[in-house]
Amino acid sequence: NILVYRLGGSTYECSIIRTTGGCLQTIASVDGFENSGDDFTDLIIDIIADEFQK
C-alpha cells in the first residue's frame, strides 16, 4: 500500500493506493480544509516569534 499526501495552502488531500499485479487501485481518499499548509505556516511563525521574543 502507498500513502499519497498533498498539503496545499488552503486544502489537503490524502489517498491510500494499493498496487496489485502492476495495477493501481484507490482504497481510500479524503480531502479537507482543516490542517492545511497555511495552518502549518502560521504555527511555525508563531513558534519562531515566541522564541524571538524570549
Helices and strands as residue ranges (DSSP letters): E 2-7, E 12-20, E 23-32, H 37-53
